[in-house]
């Protein structure tokens, strides 16, 4: 009898377990039918239809700001079986823009802003019994111009299918904070919000780190339960040591627990001490980064987002400003794991338009929804140290601007009060002091190109904490010195860390006879479709200004040498506001023999010697008075240029004629998941393997095996070939090829044909 009772008890437990339901998120990217202009193709997301076309100043509706791409309207369709679950939702990480979602012919929801995630409950519209369902997503990016940079068009971020029981953990419903932190212990607070989306009362038990609490919810009700526990001897998160923990939450109605990652750290902003992270002052060397992924357009593959963060990390930055919109989940995950501080920005402008169809048309109806979408999704990321509510708002002289700033800040504080709020302000005239009431709303004052006002502003308001939220690349030394010498200026954030599409012609230098003026001159710069102001170009090559900036802000950076292009070599040079003098890792200056050419060496070593063909050219002292540069004037002759300090040496050598292409993948093994990417750098080299810095070679790419070609392009922002084409012409000796994995294990072969011998490399898929 006892044995029978035991069996019955086991059966009851198994029955209860089998009755539990999982709360799942399934990637929903594959197998969509995309329809545009009467044509349909099958696509796997992320997808950006603009990047498949060439930029065209004659027909590109997005204009100079959008890079002369098309925009327009498109439609995505997908069939799927009814999944198991009391509640079924679709989560869209980003659709640009004005998306409407229909399920089985009925409108299920809509979302206007192209940069914030949104979730649609599709439960009421599904057919039962696993019948076939159809979801249709219409995208309207035809109202142009609506963005001041390249937005892309379509479902350019991931889509997820979510299933859950009636009572479940709410979306973004696990919130982790660390109210008390020391080297000895940290207090962890976990707030868990439970939703009941069923039609009857539900009961359950929530468990966090062994602590259990009962919860009873009426139909349609939600509650938040708070748990606290202690971690002894915590490993503190920082850019140098990005340690992460996991908070695991169990709900008795769920088969499996849900978890979220978090970091333990303290930080503060103070006009007397600066930015303090984990008790230590940190100077913030930041980069503004737009959302596009260069040759991929707006398609936000996780591998591309991770690569973008890694590029900024390797360039010596410790902070990124997501200008001027919320970034992706994958981007912030990478910042957490790689160690990168972040300013999470919500919007560009507010109520006064910068473009006819920009956010000014949405702000009154959508600002709170969009701010909540950003903050609630991102508030567990230890990388984020500030929220930004806007950028260079046009209505800066109007009284309502202060009211708007207060509304936007209040919307943030409804979701998170653990981080300061900032905003990037600028002046186009001399009326700077009028911003004082506006700055009073902010916790940290953002100065776009205005940090020269720091001294007088500090005298007027000694408690104001400042950072330069945008700066000109060429002012690298001055801005480093300002931050280094004044604790109330906590950092400088250059415009920009990466070259990007759109805002056509920012950062350009030009030659006599070319169209003069800035990017914003009447008619724009139609020869350009992107910017050249980044420290890193769209192929991933770090420009000399990047190495110089890294040396200023970071210890133990390698000795670096580059050569200034002689004025007149390709024509008389002219600057624009965001440009730096064209400087190259090159000692190929055919036709300039015997003429002077300037060589720059960046170091804090104190003394530098320069040799040409083993002959000493000169010795230079290097210190703050020289801006940590040694500049030598050298009569050009081919050969080997060598710079030396006591501990390091670096060389540049004249390359012979192009002999072959060198293919260097960033990874030789990628995941066979249909989503992973390999980035293959293509370089022209001579017979000895020396890089040919001026080589222009027509190339044709073929990708075979278990991967497909996603993009093939150079860093030339004048090139009209579509980025996704298999053809490219190398620029400055380089190009970048991107392959996308399939969901099959095996090998992929990349071949590039040109007038040089065919070059190949292999990518393994596991």
C-alpha positions, 0 to 999 in steps of 0.5 A: 500500500505504501509503495502504491502511494509513492507511485501515485505521488510520483505520477502526480508530480510528473503530471504537474511537470508535464503540464508546465509550459515554457516561456520561450523566444524563438528566432523568427528571421528565416523564410520571409517573402519580401514584396516591393514594386510588384516583385517578390523574393525570399529573404532571411532577416535582418533585411535592408532593401536600400543597401541592395541598390546603388546610391543615386543623387538623381532618384535617391529620395532619402537625399544627401542626409540619407546617402541618396538611397531609395526608401519607399514601401515594402511588405514582408509575409511569412506562414507559420503553424500555431505554436503551443502557448496560452499567449503568443507574441511577436517581438520586433527589435527594429523596423524602419519604419512605420510598421503595421502588423497583420495576422490572418488578415486582421491588424494586430498592431503598429509601431512608428519609430524605426529605432525602438523595439516593440511587441505585438500580442498575436494570440487573438488572431491565430488559428487553433490546432496548429493550423497555418497562419500568415503574418504580414508586416508592411513597412512605410519609409516613403515619407522622405526625408525623415532622417539625417543619416542612413536609416535603411529600410525594412525589418533590419533587426531580428524578429522573435516569436514568443510563447508563454502561459497565461501567468508569466514573467513580464517582458523586461520584467527582471530588473537588477540593481546593486544598491550597495557595493563594496570590495567585500560585498554587494547587495543585489536587488532583483525586481520581478514583474509577473503578468497574468494575461489569462481570463481567470485568477492565477497563483504561483511561486517566484524564486530568486536565489533560493528565496520564494514568494507567493503571488496571486494575480487577478485576470489582467493584473500584474505585480512586482516582487522584490528580492535581495541577496548578497554576493561576497567579494564581488568582481566589479565590472569595468572596461578593464575587467568586464565581469558579469553575473546572472540573476535566475528567476523561477516561476512555478508556472514555467518549466524553465527559469529565466535569467538576465546578466548584470554587472556590479559596479559603482559610478558617479559624476562630480565637478570636483572629482570627475567621473569615478568608476568603482572608486577610481577616476576614469577619463572618458575617451568616447566615440559617437557611433551611428547604427549602420554597419557600413558595407551591410547597411542597416542589417543588424547581424549580431556578429556585425554589432559585436565587431563594431564594439570590438573595433572601438575597443581596439581603437582605444575608446572606453565609451560609445554614444549611440548617436542619435537613437537606441542601438541593438540588444546585441550591441549592448551585450557586446559592450557588457562583455567586451568592456565598453561604457555607453551613453544610450540616446533616444532621439535626434531632434524634438518638436521643431523639425530638422527634416519634414518627416522626422521625429517631430511628427511623432514626439507628442504621441510616441515619446513616452512609449519609445523612451520606455521601450529603450530604457526598460530593455536596456536598464540591466546593462552595466555598460550604460552609464547615462541616458541621453534625451536628444541632440542639437534641438532646433527649438533651443531658444524657445521656452517650451524646450525646457518643458520638453526636456523635463517631460523626456527626463521624467519618462526615463525616471519612470523606468530607471533612476540609477543613471544620470540624464544628459543631452547634447546641446549646440549653438549656431550663434553666440547665444550660449548662456541662454542654455543655463535653464536647459542645462539645469534639467540635466545631470550631465551637460552635453556640449557639441563642439562647444567645450571651449566654453568650459572655463567661463561656464564653470565659473558661472556654475561650478557644480556643472559636470560637462562632457563634449558629446561631439568634437572635431577629429582634428582637435584630438590633442586640445580635447584630451588636454581639456579633459586631462586638466579639468575634472569637471570636464569628464570626457570627450566624444569624437564625431565619429568612431566609425565612417558611416553611410549618409550625411554625405560628405562629412569629413571629406577633404577635396581637391581644387576643381572639385565641388567646394563646401561642406556636406550641408552646402546647398544641394549637398555633395552628390558625389558622396553617399557617406562620411569620412570623419570616422577614426575607422573606415568601413573596411575596418582600417584604422586611420592614423588619427585613430592611432594618435588618439589612442596614444593620447588617452591610453598607456603603452600604445605601440609606436606609430608612423604615417605620412602626410599626403603632400599638398599638390600630389593629387591636387591642391587640398582643401579642408572641411569642418570634420576633416583631417589632413589625409595621412597614410601608412604609405611610403609610395609617392611616385613622382615626388622624388627629391621633394619634401614630405612630412612624416609623423610619429606618435609616441610618449617615449620622449625621443624619436629617431627617423631613418631612411634607407638606414641613414639617420634623418634626424632626432626629435624630442617628443612631449606635451609641447609637441603634442606627442608628435615628432614631425620630420620633413624628408626628401622623398626617395623609395626604400625603407622608412624606419622610426625608433625609440629606445624600446620600439621600431616601426617601418614603412617600405616602398611596395613594388607593382601589385602581384596578388591579393591577400585575403584575411578573414577575421575568423576562419570558423563561424557558426552554422546557424544562418546568422553568423558572419565572416569579414574578409579583408582584401589587400593588394600586395606585391611579390614580397607581400608588401601592401600596395597602398595606392592599388586600384584593382577590379575584383569579382567575388565568388562564394561557394559551399555553405555560405553566401556573399553578403557584401563586397565594398571598399571604403570609397564613399564615392563608389556607386557600386551597390555594397551587396554586389559581387564586384568592387574596385579596391580603394587605397589598396583595400576592400572588405568582403562579408560572407553569411553562414548557412544552417549547414555544417561544412566549408565555404570557399571565397574566391576573388578574380581579378587581373592578378592571380585568383585568390582564395580563402576557406571558412569553416562552419560548425 
